[in-house]
Amino acid sequence: MSGVGAWSDAELRAAIVEGRDPKSRLAPVMPSDSYRALTPSDLDAIIAVLRKTPPVDSRLPAQERHGALEPRNSIPGAERPFSETELANPERRGVYIASLARCMGCHSGEVSGAPDPQRRLGEGGKVFRTPAGAAVASNITSHPTKGVVPGRTMS
Ligand code: HEC
């Protein structure tokens, strides 16, 4: 068996927002921390998309695990499911979208090799190697000279 076709909705929910499969914890590469904010209806909508994905019987390499797999932190204010009422508030809606869009997964500083949005929210610094050279995640905090401000010059 290769897909998640036989999984229950509850099992899919646990994988997506809690980072658990029926046997173990999923590696933090699967960014469940960013999806904890999903409203119940948006989570159901994602599951409906998975259910519609045509089945493919793929052969995957075995998982390799080295060391403990610690869950990552959600961004502040997105640690639990949002309600529809909260989404009517533009500021809360922004937090919701930023969590799902994983802005701070790239833009937060890293602690022990993993982004730490609780302690180093938005400070940037993660380096992405691209064929065109290194791209460094920017500081997207409201810092007046180092963050994103009009007229700031690139250095
Ligand atoms: C996959 C990683 C990744 C994700 C996800 C991501 N960014 Fe970025 N972002 C980058 C990198 C890398 C740069 C710098 C690119 C460059 O300098 O060419 C950047 C640049 C920016 C800039 C320009 C800032 C500056 O000083 O130049 C802003 C603003 C920004 N991102 C905001 C966001 C927001 C808001 C989100 C979520 C909606 C987001 N980013 C998601 C990696 C990411």
Residues whose N, C-alpha, C, O or C-beta is under 5 A from the ligand:
A	BS01	HEC	A101 R102 C103 C106 A135 V136 A137 S138 N139 I140 V148
